[in-house]
Structure formats: structure tokens, C-alpha cells
Amino acid sequence: MAAEATRLNKFLASCGVGSRRQCDQLVQDGHVTVNGEPCTKPATRVTDGDCVRVDGSRVAAKATTAILFHKPRGYVCTRNDEFGRETIYDLLPPKLDHLRHVGRLDADSEGLLVLTNDGDFANQLTHPRHKTEKEYLVTLGSAFDNAILPKLTAGVHTPEGKARAKAVKRLSPRRISMVLETGLKRQIREMFKTLGHRVSKLTRVRIGSLSDHTLAPGRWRELDENELALLLANPDAAPETDPARPARRQSAAAKKAARKIPAKWAPRKKKAPAKKASRRRPS
């Protein structure tokens, strides 16, 4: 039986070379050879028997590794922050340093984040054509009127353009469940700002079919094959249970424990600058 052929850009993404778009650019810029011959067409079909090299180094498909991580508030989604802020990689063990975060949450936001070594899988979750749902719990600084709910789904103008929610649900006078299919910069915060409200807390509770209310901030777990298959087959499937419901049944002690970053992966504390000794005026 002949080996199944795969598009070159998809193959490179599965090797962890980069996202599908990045792989397209590498191929078009002449960095890739197939069986010793330069190849500049991302749609070229390759099989496992072909020798594919990027800048002279042979690449091979890797087994997909993906984790679900609960990003705590105050950490940024980058490897090295130019402002010296703590990053999500400070909370992960060294063996996961090679994983790339899929999408991002800003420093003031928290919740679920996927990291993977598979660029093609990352593309499935982030490309607009796949319309992968992300669900958020939004807490506002003040009570809101129900009149804003249809405005959120109809569309609100933001600095990044018109943005809309796929679905919204009132949970309390200050809390809303919000489902998005797009990912504009600070989209939720800007939408509510346009409507005269400030977001005081923003938590992502679902990515496609992935939801785990038991995962404490700073914790992570590997995604199993069934979760990966379900996510790829039906990326916008929602879980059967409401992720907000079990969280409200937690005891105060459980909530306090969940806020703790596991000591095993806690980042090193940065030393505070030494205080200068005050000079006493002679009497």
C-alpha cells in the first residue's frame, strides 16, 4: 500500500517547525528541500519516505504533545518579556520549554491555555476558518443592564474593528458568560469599554471541547488522544456541563488552595533592591 501523501506545509508544521503560515513562508523563501531538490510550493505532497530538510537539517514528524494549562493572573504569554515580567514558562518544568502557546491571554486575564509542539494542531485551534469557540467568564466592575446583551452579539466597534460575541448569558448582576469565535486584541475588555463598563476579572473556561474546572491556577496536564481527536473532529463542541456551576460549589478553603501556585513549579522570587541607609542629621 502506498504511503499517504501530505502537503509540505502541513508536514513541516507537524514536525514542530512552526505554524502553517510560517511554514508557507519558509518554503516560498527557498529554505526547504525535498529529496535534495529545492521546493518552493507549500502544496507539494510528501510521504514518510521523502527526505525533507530545512536549511540543511532533516526534519521528521513528531508525536503530538499538547497540554492544558491554567494561566494565573499576572503572567504574560511569551518566552522572554522585554519588561522583565514573569512568563507562563516560569511556571512550567524545563521538559516543556519546547512547547508553543496556542493563542494568548493578556497579563490581567487568567484561565485555560493550550501549549503544543504541533504547529498544524495549533493552526486548527487558531485559524479563523475553523471558528473554534472560546468561552469566558466576565466579571464587571459594576452591575449591567440586560440591554447590553443583544449589543454584544450584534457587534461592537473596538480599536481593532467591529467585534461580536457568538453567545452571551447573564450569570449575575455583574457576571456574564461569553463565547467568542474570533480573537481580536483585548476584544472582551474593549467591547465592554465601548459599552461603558470596566472588566474587573476575565477567565477563559473553555477552548472548543476542552474544559476543566478542577485545574488550579499554575497547574497543567497532558491532553490524551481522545481529547485531541475530539477537538480536531469537532473543535467548537461545548462540554455537557456548565463550567461555571461546579466552581460556585467550591468551599472557601478549596478556593484558597486553588489560588496557590504549586511550589514545585513556582518561579524564583526576585530579590528586592537593597534599601539605602538613611543618614541621621548630627544633633
C-alpha positions, -999 to 999 in steps of 0.1 A, spaced: 0 0 0 14 34 -10 23 58 19 -3 86 24 9 119 10 7 151 30 10 187 19 45 200 26 34 229 48 13 206 69 41 181 72 65 209 84 40 221 109 36 186 123 74 185 127 72 215 150 90 238 125 63 265 130 28 274 123 12 266 89 17 302 78 53 303 90 60 271 71 44 285 40 69 314 42 99 291 48 90 271 17 84 301 -5 116 317 6 136 287 -5 147 273 29 132 238 22 144 209 0 127 176 -7 149 147 -16 178 171 -23 158 193 -46 147 229 -37 110 232 -32 91 265 -31 55 252 -33 38 246 1 12 224 -15 38 199 -27 28 163 -15 54 144 6 54 110 23 72 95 52 98 81 28 108 116 15 138 134 29 127 169 39 153 194 51 150 229 64 182 250 59 201 217 55 187 200 86 165 170 82 131 172 99 107 144 108 72 143 121 69 142 159 43 127 181 19 154 191 24 167 226 -2 191 240 -10 203 275 -39 222 290 -25 249 313 -44 272 338 -26 305 334 -27 326 365 -33 363 365 -1 384 363 18 362 339 24 370 302 23 346 273 58 348 259 92 332 265 112 363 272 95 395 283 112 428 274 99 444 305 111 416 328 76 404 338 71 368 348 60 345 320 40 313 318 72 294 310 84 303 345 57 280 359 64 250 336 91 224 340 121 225 317 109 195 297 80 216 284 101 246 273 98 235 236 60 238 236 44 268 220 14 285 234 -17 285 212 -31 319 212 -26 340 243 -42 356 273 -32 391 284 -14 396 317 -46 406 336 -65 376 323 -65 340 335 -78 306 326 -72 278 301 -44 278 276 -32 251 252 5 245 245 18 221 219 47 211 197 24 205 167 20 236 145 -8 220 125 -28 213 156 -22 249 168 -35 261 134 -67 241 139 -74 260 171 -65 295 160 -73 299 123 -105 319 118 -119 294 93 -121 267 120 -142 290 143 -130 273 174 -151 286 203 -136 301 234 -158 307 265 -151 333 291 -165 342 325 -165 380 326 -169 400 359 -176 437 356 -168 465 379 -205 474 382 -239 459 376 -250 459 340 -284 463 323 -297 434 302 -300 458 272 -262 454 265 -266 416 259 -280 419 223 -254 446 216 -226 422 224 -239 396 199 -249 422 172 -214 437 172 -195 465 190 -169 488 175 -134 485 190 -100 499 181 -93 466 163 -125 467 143 -161 455 148 -162 427 173 -191 404 183 -198 375 206 -213 343 194 -233 339 226 -238 356 259 -255 346 291 -262 366 323 -250 348 354 -255 376 380 -258 414 381 -220 417 374 -211 384 357 -216 372 321 -207 340 302 -194 350 268 -185 328 238 -162 340 210 -151 326 177 -126 354 169 -96 367 189 -90 404 184 -66 421 207 -82 426 242 -115 420 225 -137 415 255 -123 444 275 -126 467 246 -162 457 238 -173 464 274 -153 496 274 -173 508 244 -205 500 263 -193 519 294 -182 490 316 -149 480 331 -139 443 332 -125 436 367 -119 399 361 -116 378 329 -113 340 330 -112 316 300 -131 284 310 -133 266 277 -114 261 244 -136 241 219 -144 209 237 -118 214 264 -129 224 299 -115 215 333 -127 234 364 -105 212 386 -73 226 371 -60 251 396 -41 282 385 -4 273 377 -13 237 371 -11 218 338 -20 183 325 -14 165 292 -42 161 268 -49 125 259 -55 110 225 -93 111 229 -93 148 238 -71 156 208 -93 136 184 -125 151 197 -111 186 195 -99 181 159 -131 164 148 -154 189 164 -134 219 176 -164 240 186 -182 213 207 -192 225 241 -189 203 272 -222 189 286 -218 206 319 -217 243 327 -181 251 337 -193 279 360 -216 257 380 -191 234 399 -169 264 406 -197 280 426 -200 249 448 -164 250 459 -157 257 496 -138 288 507 -109 266 517 -108 249 483 -108 283 465 -79 295 487 -60 263 479 -67 266 441 -52 301 441 -18 288 452 8 282 426 23 247 431 56 251 449 73 226 426 69 249 396 68 283 414 92 308 398 121 321 418 114 351 438 132 382 425 154 399 451 142 433 461 167 461 457 186 469 489 173 499 508 197 527 512 206 535 548 191 568 560 215 595 571 209 609 605 215 645 610 240 653 637 224 667 668 
